[in-house]
């Protein structure tokens, strides 16, 4: 009886973890900078975003509202042109997002 209880508990735990992770898995690696936590931003594949920068993105968003243009990310303290190009933010459904399938964009004009 004790083993059955342990297996049942383990099954419920796995189902719970899958239900929490399923929405993230369904996004195909897309990270919305207007809703993502610092941890989700740091978890972007193939980009090594420091914790300080990820937290700065979240804090900037909280203080200034959602990002309306991809260039708004350049206003985040600590955001360099190199990180900006690595993140390659794009507009999707009115939000600034990281999309691993997006074509690389040109660097913003300095004029």
C-alpha positions as a Python dict, from the first residue, in 0.01 Angstrom:
ca = {
    (1, 'X'): (0, 0, 0),
    (2, 'X'): (288, 235, 81),
    (3, 'X'): (446, 173, -262),
    (4, 'X'): (118, 249, -436),
    (5, 'X'): (94, 576, -247),
    (6, 'X'): (451, 671, -350),
    (7, 'X'): (385, 587, -715),
    (8, 'X'): (59, 780, -714),
    (9, 'X'): (229, 1080, -555),
    (10, 'X'): (512, 1063, -809),
    (11, 'X'): (263, 1044, -1096),
    (12, 'X'): (74, 1349, -973),
    (13, 'X'): (401, 1536, -934),
    (14, 'X'): (504, 1453, -1292),
    (15, 'X'): (164, 1553, -1427),
    (16, 'X'): (182, 1881, -1237),
    (17, 'X'): (531, 1954, -1369),
    (18, 'X'): (423, 1878, -1724),
    (19, 'X'): (118, 2102, -1694),
    (20, 'X'): (340, 2387, -1574),
    (21, 'X'): (604, 2328, -1842),
    (22, 'X'): (364, 2261, -2131),
    (23, 'X'): (287, 2628, -2207),
    (24, 'X'): (659, 2705, -2222),
    (25, 'X'): (728, 2405, -2444),
    (26, 'X'): (443, 2499, -2679),
    (27, 'X'): (598, 2838, -2757),
    (28, 'X'): (876, 2686, -2970),
    (29, 'X'): (1144, 2882, -2784),
    (30, 'X'): (974, 3220, -2826),
    (31, 'X'): (1029, 3454, -2529),
    (32, 'X'): (807, 3760, -2490),
    (33, 'X'): (1011, 4043, -2336),
    (34, 'X'): (686, 4207, -2221),
    (35, 'X'): (586, 3914, -2000),
    (36, 'X'): (897, 3700, -1939),
    (37, 'X'): (1061, 3664, -1600),
    (38, 'X'): (1434, 3717, -1560),
    (39, 'X'): (1474, 3339, -1540),
    (40, 'X'): (1291, 3290, -1872),
    (41, 'X'): (1507, 3555, -2036),
    (42, 'X'): (1826, 3390, -1906),
    (43, 'X'): (1702, 3056, -2042),
    (44, 'X'): (1698, 3178, -2404),
    (45, 'X'): (1884, 2914, -2603),
    (46, 'X'): (2214, 3000, -2773),
    (47, 'X'): (2236, 3341, -2598),
    (48, 'X'): (2424, 3380, -2272),
    (49, 'X'): (2231, 3661, -2104),
    (50, 'X'): (2375, 3758, -1765),
    (51, 'X'): (2139, 3760, -1469),
    (52, 'X'): (2197, 4135, -1419),
    (53, 'X'): (2083, 4213, -1773),
    (54, 'X'): (1780, 3985, -1751),
    (55, 'X'): (1676, 4153, -1426),
    (56, 'X'): (1737, 4497, -1582),
    (57, 'X'): (1503, 4408, -1871),
    (58, 'X'): (1227, 4312, -1627),
    (59, 'X'): (1285, 4620, -1407),
    (60, 'X'): (1289, 4855, -1707),
    (61, 'X'): (961, 4705, -1829),
    (62, 'X'): (804, 4745, -1485),
    (63, 'X'): (915, 5109, -1462),
    (64, 'X'): (840, 5214, -1820),
    (65, 'X'): (566, 4982, -1943),
    (66, 'X'): (581, 4723, -2218),
    (67, 'X'): (834, 4739, -2498),
    (68, 'X'): (660, 4883, -2805),
    (69, 'X'): (950, 4866, -3051),
    (70, 'X'): (1250, 4636, -3070),
    (71, 'X'): (1479, 4939, -3030),
    (72, 'X'): (1328, 5001, -2685),
    (73, 'X'): (1547, 4717, -2554),
    (74, 'X'): (1852, 4933, -2624),
    (75, 'X'): (1730, 5171, -2351),
    (76, 'X'): (1771, 4900, -2085),
    (77, 'X'): (2075, 4972, -1864),
    (78, 'X'): (2348, 4724, -1952),
    (79, 'X'): (2206, 4637, -2296),
    (80, 'X'): (2489, 4653, -2546),
    (81, 'X'): (2470, 4643, -2922),
    (82, 'X'): (2627, 4295, -2909),
    (83, 'X'): (2360, 4155, -2673),
    (84, 'X'): (2091, 4328, -2879),
    (85, 'X'): (2216, 4160, -3196),
    (86, 'X'): (2244, 3821, -3022),
    (87, 'X'): (1890, 3848, -2888),
    (88, 'X'): (1769, 3964, -3231),
    (89, 'X'): (1434, 4093, -3099),
    (90, 'X'): (1142, 4099, -3341),
    (91, 'X'): (783, 4220, -3332),
    (92, 'X'): (521, 3947, -3309),
    (93, 'X'): (154, 4010, -3242),
    (94, 'X'): (233, 4357, -3107),
    (95, 'X'): (500, 4238, -2864),
    (96, 'X'): (878, 4245, -2868),
    (97, 'X'): (995, 3884, -2859),
    (98, 'X'): (1291, 3656, -2905),
    (99, 'X'): (1208, 3409, -3181),
    (100, 'X'): (1478, 3154, -3260),
    (101, 'X'): (1339, 3117, -3612),
    (102, 'X'): (1346, 3491, -3692),
    (103, 'X'): (1575, 3617, -3963),
    (104, 'X'): (1863, 3827, -3828),
    (105, 'X'): (1773, 4193, -3844),
    (106, 'X'): (2000, 4475, -3942),
    (107, 'X'): (2154, 4680, -3664),
    (108, 'X'): (1960, 4999, -3587),
    (109, 'X'): (2080, 5308, -3765),
    (110, 'X'): (2297, 5546, -3565),
    (111, 'X'): (2190, 5846, -3770),
}
